[in-house]
Amino acid sequence: GEPNEITLTLDIDNKTENTFSTFEIGLEDEYGNTFFPSPFGDTGMWFSKITPNTHATNNITFNVDNVKSNHKLVFYKQYSRQPLAKIALTDAMITDKKGGKSSKKPEKVSTR
């Protein structure tokens, strides 16, 4: 069947000392499963980096097991996969759910 996709529009003010790329961002479901960005969805952020004290707005798509599960957006420390921040997603933050048949407007997410 068709994969379940969640596309988020991230509007990030990086007020940390860390640099984030596609590889340092994941979605964690309520069962502890982690999903990393899909190269087959929106690739707006695929080759960019969010460096310290910068602002970025990009779309990012994740293939997940179940779009109806509760998810947290997780930012990881570069190279170590140590979670730096976990942000619970609300329906208002999700731009597009394929497989869940809903579309919502994005909300600003800030990493501090």
Number of C-alpha atoms within 10 A of each C-alpha: 4 7 13 16 22 27 22 23 22 20 17 17 19 20 14 14 11 17 16 19 17 20 17 22 23 23 26 21 20 11 9 10 12 17 19 18 24 18 15 10 16 18 16 15 20 18 9 13 15 18 17 14 13 13 13 14 15 15 17 24 27 23 22 22 14 16 20 13 12 15 25 19 19 22 23 21 18 16 8 8 13 12 14 15 14 17 15 13 16 13 16 11 19 19 20 20 22 15 15 13 8 13 16 14 12 19 17 11 17 13 14 12
